[in-house]
């Protein structure tokens, strides 16, 4: 099954806006989020391009 692009996009957008000051507040959201959201968030905070493929 492929990645949910909407969940990935939501996580990616959150990751692009992430900051060190907000990290503790975002941790709860991260832990309760879907795997697709988490992957998008991780990609954005790592500076990776938007890529919702299931790799």
C-alpha positions as CSV (number, residue, x, y, z in Angstrom):
1,X,0.0,0.0,0.0
2,X,1.3,3.4,-0.9
3,X,1.9,6.3,1.4
4,X,-1.0,8.7,2.3
5,X,0.2,11.8,0.5
6,X,-2.1,14.1,2.5
7,X,-0.6,12.8,5.8
8,X,2.9,13.0,4.4
9,X,2.3,16.6,3.2
10,X,0.9,17.6,6.5
11,X,4.0,16.2,8.3
12,X,6.3,17.7,5.8
13,X,4.8,21.2,6.2
14,X,5.0,20.9,10.0
15,X,8.7,19.8,9.7
16,X,9.5,22.8,7.5
17,X,8.1,25.1,10.1
18,X,9.8,23.2,13.0
19,X,12.1,25.1,15.3
20,X,14.2,24.2,18.2
21,X,12.0,26.2,20.6
22,X,8.9,24.4,19.5
23,X,10.4,20.9,19.4
24,X,9.2,19.8,22.9
25,X,5.6,20.9,22.1
26,X,5.7,19.1,18.7
27,X,7.0,15.9,20.3
28,X,3.5,14.9,21.5
29,X,2.1,15.5,18.0
30,X,4.9,13.5,16.5
31,X,4.4,10.5,18.7
32,X,0.6,10.3,18.1
33,X,0.9,10.9,14.4
34,X,0.7,8.4,11.6
35,X,3.8,6.8,10.1
36,X,3.2,8.8,6.9
37,X,3.1,12.1,8.8
38,X,6.2,11.1,10.8
39,X,8.1,10.3,7.5
40,X,7.1,13.7,6.0
41,X,8.2,15.5,9.2
42,X,11.5,13.7,9.3
43,X,12.2,14.4,5.6
44,X,11.5,18.1,6.0
45,X,13.6,18.5,9.2
46,X,16.4,16.6,7.5
47,X,16.3,19.0,4.5
48,X,15.2,16.2,2.1
49,X,13.0,17.1,-0.9
50,X,9.3,16.4,-0.8
51,X,9.0,12.8,-1.8
52,X,6.0,10.8,-0.6
53,X,7.1,7.6,-2.3
54,X,7.1,4.5,-0.2
55,X,10.9,4.0,-0.2
